[in-house]
Amino acid sequence: MYVCICNAVTERSIRQAAREGAHTFAELQRRTGCGDCCGTCEDLAREILDSAVPARPLDLPLLAAAA
């Protein structure tokens, strides 16, 4: 499905960018051009990006050191 019509960015390309390290909308814009023109795709693109970014474990050095 096309998310950004202006730059022909698809849902698949957003998910691919997330797998390759795009974890913020600004990074997604740099990699794909999504949202650079009219901006009407931004809400949907952010939603897709947020759902595609893998959850990162919490960095808890104090708990790790205590264990």
Buried (B, 14 or more C-beta within 10 A) or exposed (E): EEBBEBBEBBBEBBBBBBEEEBBEBEBBBEBBBBBBEEEEBBEBBBEBBEEBBEEEEEEEEEEEEEE
